[in-house]
Amino acid sequence: MAKLTYAQQQRIARRTADITRLQSQYARSVEDYTASVGTKESAFKAEMEKYNSAYEPYQAKATAYQTRLSDYQKKLEAYQKAPLENYDNYQYIPRLNAYASRDQVKYGNQVYGPKVASGPFISEMVADPNASKGGIPTYAFRLKSGYSLYGNTISGKSVADPGTFNEKFDEQAPLAPAALDISAEKAKLENDKAYTEREVDERSKARLRAVQRGNTRPMLSAGTNINKAA
């Protein structure tokens, strides 16, 4: 194999140096990409930790509020579906601030009888310690929530009226940080990689062509000298 001339060796060395330089440039691009992405990831992680620390207590309060609202809606629905009940022959006893059956024995604004009553409207039986007749204390009962006396009729529902739900939850949810975006860094690294591969490929082919030319020219020269000698 013919020895390359000095000029050919220099050209090959320059092309080899170009390839090494391109590869070094791409290695720096990879390092820059890693450092830039790492910085962004660290900042994003810190923002997410801050967001989570604010969101968790907010979510707990929002969930508790939603639970209370849901419970109220269930009670309201049950109350609305419950039938209206009416019970006749009852009266209000001012002295006891309670109610009693009109069938019991009454004296003025007091009622006397055994501690017995019936009906879903009864909350509790009460007695007036200041009044009795024949040793029998005065008894009456209190109404459950949802029942009222209209004339001589106690009217209401066995399901308590839940009233109005006035509670509000106006607290704003904390804003989540923007999604981690490293698309610009990826695009730059991909462009650098494509450029490096393309340039290295072109210089490698050029180097191979130069070597091939260096190998063929001495043979052509040798052939010319043989012909002259003949």
VOFI-466858 format. One record per residue (C-alpha): residue number from 1; x, y, z. Coordinates in nm, 3 decimals. Layout:
BEGIN
num = NUM px = X py = Y pz = Z
...
% end
This chain:
BEGIN
num = 1 px = 0.000 py = 0.000 pz = 0.000
num = 2 px = 0.141 py = 0.333 pz = -0.108
num = 3 px = 0.240 py = 0.579 pz = 0.156
num = 4 px = 0.029 py = 0.896 pz = 0.174
num = 5 px = 0.199 py = 1.218 pz = 0.093
num = 6 px = 0.243 py = 1.482 pz = 0.360
num = 7 px = -0.026 py = 1.700 pz = 0.203
num = 8 px = -0.271 py = 1.409 pz = 0.202
num = 9 px = -0.193 py = 1.331 pz = 0.564
num = 10 px = -0.254 py = 1.694 pz = 0.656
num = 11 px = -0.590 py = 1.699 pz = 0.477
num = 12 px = -0.696 py = 1.381 pz = 0.655
num = 13 px = -0.581 py = 1.523 pz = 0.989
num = 14 px = -0.784 py = 1.838 pz = 0.932
num = 15 px = -1.091 py = 1.635 pz = 0.846
num = 16 px = -1.036 py = 1.413 pz = 1.152
num = 17 px = -0.998 py = 1.723 pz = 1.369
num = 18 px = -1.326 py = 1.857 pz = 1.230
num = 19 px = -1.503 py = 1.535 pz = 1.325
num = 20 px = -1.356 py = 1.545 pz = 1.675
num = 21 px = -1.461 py = 1.908 pz = 1.711
num = 22 px = -1.817 py = 1.830 pz = 1.598
num = 23 px = -1.841 py = 1.541 pz = 1.842
num = 24 px = -1.710 py = 1.760 pz = 2.124
num = 25 px = -1.965 py = 2.029 pz = 2.038
num = 26 px = -2.248 py = 1.776 pz = 2.052
num = 27 px = -2.120 py = 1.642 pz = 2.386
num = 28 px = -2.139 py = 1.998 pz = 2.523
num = 29 px = -2.492 py = 2.025 pz = 2.383
num = 30 px = -2.589 py = 1.713 pz = 2.577
num = 31 px = -2.435 py = 1.860 pz = 2.894
num = 32 px = -2.621 py = 2.189 pz = 2.843
num = 33 px = -2.946 py = 2.002 pz = 2.783
num = 34 px = -2.903 py = 1.795 pz = 3.100
num = 35 px = -2.822 py = 2.103 pz = 3.309
num = 36 px = -3.112 py = 2.309 pz = 3.168
num = 37 px = -3.366 py = 2.030 pz = 3.211
num = 38 px = -3.240 py = 1.959 pz = 3.562
num = 39 px = -3.285 py = 2.324 pz = 3.661
num = 40 px = -3.638 py = 2.331 pz = 3.523
num = 41 px = -3.729 py = 2.001 pz = 3.692
num = 42 px = -3.601 py = 2.124 pz = 4.030
num = 43 px = -3.802 py = 2.447 pz = 4.001
num = 44 px = -4.113 py = 2.255 pz = 3.894
num = 45 px = -4.076 py = 2.011 pz = 4.184
num = 46 px = -4.051 py = 2.300 pz = 4.431
num = 47 px = -4.364 py = 2.463 pz = 4.283
num = 48 px = -4.556 py = 2.135 pz = 4.302
num = 49 px = -4.462 py = 2.085 pz = 4.666
num = 50 px = -4.581 py = 2.437 pz = 4.744
num = 51 px = -4.905 py = 2.375 pz = 4.551
num = 52 px = -4.972 py = 2.042 pz = 4.724
num = 53 px = -4.916 py = 2.192 pz = 5.069
num = 54 px = -5.183 py = 2.454 pz = 4.988
num = 55 px = -5.422 py = 2.223 pz = 4.802
num = 56 px = -5.450 py = 1.946 pz = 5.061
num = 57 px = -5.611 py = 2.163 pz = 5.335
num = 58 px = -5.832 py = 2.329 pz = 5.074
num = 59 px = -5.946 py = 1.990 pz = 4.947
num = 60 px = -6.023 py = 1.876 pz = 5.303
num = 61 px = -6.242 py = 2.181 pz = 5.366
num = 62 px = -6.412 py = 2.150 pz = 5.027
num = 63 px = -6.484 py = 1.780 pz = 5.086
num = 64 px = -6.626 py = 1.847 pz = 5.433
num = 65 px = -6.850 py = 2.121 pz = 5.294
num = 66 px = -6.970 py = 1.896 pz = 5.012
num = 67 px = -7.047 py = 1.622 pz = 5.265
num = 68 px = -7.259 py = 1.861 pz = 5.475
num = 69 px = -7.441 py = 1.986 pz = 5.166
num = 70 px = -7.507 py = 1.631 pz = 5.048
num = 71 px = -7.642 py = 1.532 pz = 5.392
num = 72 px = -7.871 py = 1.835 pz = 5.392
num = 73 px = -8.001 py = 1.754 pz = 5.044
num = 74 px = -8.080 py = 1.399 pz = 5.151
num = 75 px = -8.268 py = 1.524 pz = 5.460
num = 76 px = -8.458 py = 1.780 pz = 5.253
num = 77 px = -8.556 py = 1.516 pz = 4.998
num = 78 px = -8.677 py = 1.283 pz = 5.274
num = 79 px = -8.877 py = 1.566 pz = 5.432
num = 80 px = -9.038 py = 1.664 pz = 5.103
num = 81 px = -9.139 py = 1.304 pz = 5.030
num = 82 px = -9.282 py = 1.242 pz = 5.378
num = 83 px = -9.665 py = 1.260 pz = 5.394
num = 84 px = -9.838 py = 1.529 pz = 5.598
num = 85 px = -9.997 py = 1.384 pz = 5.914
num = 86 px = -10.295 py = 1.528 pz = 6.104
num = 87 px = -10.407 py = 1.441 pz = 6.460
num = 88 px = -10.730 py = 1.590 pz = 6.601
num = 89 px = -10.858 py = 1.676 pz = 6.949
num = 90 px = -10.548 py = 1.828 pz = 7.103
num = 91 px = -10.496 py = 2.157 pz = 7.283
num = 92 px = -10.217 py = 2.382 pz = 7.402
num = 93 px = -10.165 py = 2.410 pz = 7.778
num = 94 px = -10.013 py = 2.753 pz = 7.852
num = 95 px = -9.917 py = 2.671 pz = 8.213
num = 96 px = -9.701 py = 2.379 pz = 8.097
num = 97 px = -9.600 py = 2.533 pz = 7.768
num = 98 px = -9.697 py = 2.195 pz = 7.622
num = 99 px = -9.985 py = 2.005 pz = 7.461
num = 100 px = -10.240 py = 1.751 pz = 7.578
num = 101 px = -10.525 py = 1.542 pz = 7.447
num = 102 px = -10.868 py = 1.705 pz = 7.472
num = 103 px = -11.001 py = 1.371 pz = 7.593
num = 104 px = -10.810 py = 1.403 pz = 7.917
num = 105 px = -10.965 py = 1.561 pz = 8.223
num = 106 px = -10.909 py = 1.935 pz = 8.212
num = 107 px = -10.941 py = 2.202 pz = 8.471
num = 108 px = -10.893 py = 2.550 pz = 8.339
num = 109 px = -10.566 py = 2.563 pz = 8.160
num = 110 px = -10.439 py = 2.245 pz = 8.321
num = 111 px = -10.479 py = 1.880 pz = 8.228
num = 112 px = -10.466 py = 1.584 pz = 8.466
num = 113 px = -10.414 py = 1.222 pz = 8.379
num = 114 px = -10.169 py = 0.932 pz = 8.370
num = 115 px = -9.833 py = 0.967 pz = 8.204
num = 116 px = -9.960 py = 0.815 pz = 7.882
num = 117 px = -9.979 py = 0.956 pz = 7.531
num = 118 px = -9.944 py = 0.827 pz = 7.178
num = 119 px = -9.847 py = 0.966 pz = 6.843
num = 120 px = -9.526 py = 1.026 pz = 6.645
num = 121 px = -9.551 py = 1.395 pz = 6.729
num = 122 px = -9.453 py = 1.343 pz = 7.094
num = 123 px = -9.106 py = 1.457 pz = 7.196
num = 124 px = -9.135 py = 1.408 pz = 7.574
num = 125 px = -9.387 py = 1.399 pz = 7.854
num = 126 px = -9.373 py = 1.681 pz = 8.106
num = 127 px = -9.535 py = 1.733 pz = 8.445
num = 128 px = -9.625 py = 2.050 pz = 8.633
num = 129 px = -9.484 py = 2.005 pz = 8.984
num = 130 px = -9.697 py = 2.295 pz = 9.108
num = 131 px = -10.031 py = 2.142 pz = 9.019
num = 132 px = -10.202 py = 1.811 pz = 9.095
num = 133 px = -10.552 py = 1.683 pz = 9.152
num = 134 px = -10.634 py = 1.392 pz = 9.374
num = 135 px = -10.265 py = 1.308 pz = 9.393
num = 136 px = -10.241 py = 1.282 pz = 9.015
num = 137 px = -9.987 py = 1.528 pz = 8.870
num = 138 px = -10.050 py = 1.739 pz = 8.565
num = 139 px = -9.910 py = 1.578 pz = 8.251
num = 140 px = -9.871 py = 1.700 pz = 7.896
num = 141 px = -9.626 py = 1.644 pz = 7.612
num = 142 px = -9.399 py = 1.849 pz = 7.392
num = 143 px = -9.412 py = 1.839 pz = 7.015
num = 144 px = -9.135 py = 1.708 pz = 6.801
num = 145 px = -8.976 py = 1.937 pz = 6.547
num = 146 px = -9.190 py = 1.950 pz = 6.234
num = 147 px = -9.528 py = 1.939 pz = 6.414
num = 148 px = -9.750 py = 2.233 pz = 6.504
num = 149 px = -10.096 py = 2.287 pz = 6.652
num = 150 px = -10.355 py = 2.438 pz = 6.417
num = 151 px = -10.682 py = 2.488 pz = 6.607
num = 152 px = -10.738 py = 2.149 pz = 6.771
num = 153 px = -10.528 py = 1.959 pz = 6.515
num = 154 px = -10.162 py = 1.872 pz = 6.542
num = 155 px = -10.022 py = 1.865 pz = 6.191
num = 156 px = -9.679 py = 1.785 pz = 6.059
num = 157 px = -9.441 py = 1.521 pz = 5.929
num = 158 px = -9.256 py = 1.242 pz = 6.105
num = 159 px = -8.941 py = 1.357 pz = 5.923
num = 160 px = -8.796 py = 1.677 pz = 6.066
num = 161 px = -8.776 py = 1.983 pz = 5.846
num = 162 px = -8.403 py = 2.042 pz = 5.783
num = 163 px = -8.466 py = 2.412 pz = 5.736
num = 164 px = -8.253 py = 2.620 pz = 5.501
num = 165 px = -7.892 py = 2.547 pz = 5.415
num = 166 px = -7.726 py = 2.887 pz = 5.439
num = 167 px = -7.366 py = 2.777 pz = 5.450
num = 168 px = -7.145 py = 2.884 pz = 5.159
num = 169 px = -6.799 py = 2.776 pz = 5.050
num = 170 px = -6.635 py = 3.055 pz = 4.852
num = 171 px = -6.270 py = 2.970 pz = 4.905
num = 172 px = -6.080 py = 2.959 pz = 4.577
num = 173 px = -5.869 py = 2.656 pz = 4.494
num = 174 px = -5.496 py = 2.725 pz = 4.476
num = 175 px = -5.362 py = 2.749 pz = 4.121
num = 176 px = -5.155 py = 2.457 pz = 4.001
num = 177 px = -4.819 py = 2.540 pz = 3.843
num = 178 px = -4.786 py = 2.525 pz = 3.466
num = 179 px = -4.687 py = 2.187 pz = 3.327
num = 180 px = -4.316 py = 2.118 pz = 3.295
num = 181 px = -4.215 py = 2.218 pz = 2.941
num = 182 px = -3.878 py = 2.107 pz = 2.807
num = 183 px = -3.984 py = 2.094 pz = 2.442
num = 184 px = -3.746 py = 2.377 pz = 2.345
num = 185 px = -3.450 py = 2.199 pz = 2.503
num = 186 px = -3.544 py = 1.870 pz = 2.333
num = 187 px = -3.583 py = 2.038 pz = 1.994
num = 188 px = -3.241 py = 2.205 pz = 2.023
num = 189 px = -3.072 py = 1.881 pz = 2.125
num = 190 px = -3.236 py = 1.695 pz = 1.836
num = 191 px = -3.124 py = 1.963 pz = 1.590
num = 192 px = -2.769 py = 1.951 pz = 1.727
num = 193 px = -2.767 py = 1.573 pz = 1.700
num = 194 px = -2.895 py = 1.575 pz = 1.341
num = 195 px = -2.643 py = 1.842 pz = 1.242
num = 196 px = -2.354 py = 1.653 pz = 1.404
num = 197 px = -2.448 py = 1.322 pz = 1.243
num = 198 px = -2.486 py = 1.483 pz = 0.903
num = 199 px = -2.155 py = 1.671 pz = 0.921
num = 200 px = -1.961 py = 1.375 pz = 1.060
num = 201 px = -2.100 py = 1.152 pz = 0.786
num = 202 px = -2.001 py = 1.399 pz = 0.513
num = 203 px = -1.648 py = 1.445 pz = 0.651
num = 204 px = -1.602 py = 1.069 pz = 0.696
num = 205 px = -1.697 py = 1.008 pz = 0.334
num = 206 px = -1.468 py = 1.287 pz = 0.217
num = 207 px = -1.184 py = 1.136 pz = 0.418
num = 208 px = -1.248 py = 0.794 pz = 0.263
num = 209 px = -1.245 py = 0.943 pz = -0.089
num = 210 px = -0.914 py = 1.116 pz = -0.018
num = 211 px = -0.759 py = 0.792 pz = 0.101
num = 212 px = -0.885 py = 0.610 pz = -0.206
num = 213 px = -0.737 py = 0.876 pz = -0.437
num = 214 px = -0.406 py = 0.853 pz = -0.256
num = 215 px = -0.400 py = 0.479 pz = -0.309
num = 216 px = -0.479 py = 0.486 pz = -0.682
num = 217 px = -0.254 py = 0.769 pz = -0.805
num = 218 px = 0.083 py = 0.600 pz = -0.730
num = 219 px = -0.025 py = 0.298 pz = -0.932
num = 220 px = -0.114 py = 0.517 pz = -1.228
num = 221 px = 0.230 py = 0.678 pz = -1.208
num = 222 px = 0.398 py = 0.343 pz = -1.194
num = 223 px = 0.211 py = 0.227 pz = -1.502
num = 224 px = 0.325 py = 0.534 pz = -1.696
num = 225 px = 0.693 py = 0.468 pz = -1.614
num = 226 px = 0.666 py = 0.106 pz = -1.736
num = 227 px = 0.528 py = 0.216 pz = -2.068
num = 228 px = 0.811 py = 0.466 pz = -2.111
num = 229 px = 1.072 py = 0.201 pz = -2.033
num = 230 px = 0.925 py = -0.026 pz = -2.301
% end
